[in-house]
Amino acid sequence: MTLDNLPLETEAVITTVGGEGALRCRFLDMGLIPKTKVVVKK
């Protein structure tokens, strides 16, 4: 499942980070790294 399919206020754990090049680096810089818990707020 991707973050855009995750219902609001639902907790999930990141398993992989997609994207290539600068986009992937930006995701990682924002803290979206594998094994991180996230909650969709908006």
Residue pairs with C-beta under 8 A, 6 or more apart in sequence:
1 12
3 12
3 38
3 40
6 12
6 40
7 40
8 40
8 41
8 42
9 39
9 40
9 41
10 39
10 40
11 37
11 38
11 39
12 37
12 38
12 39
12 40
13 35
13 36
13 37
13 38
14 32
14 33
14 34
14 35
14 36
14 37
14 38
15 34
15 35
16 34
17 24
17 27
17 28
17 32
17 33
17 34
18 24
18 27
19 26
19 27
32 38
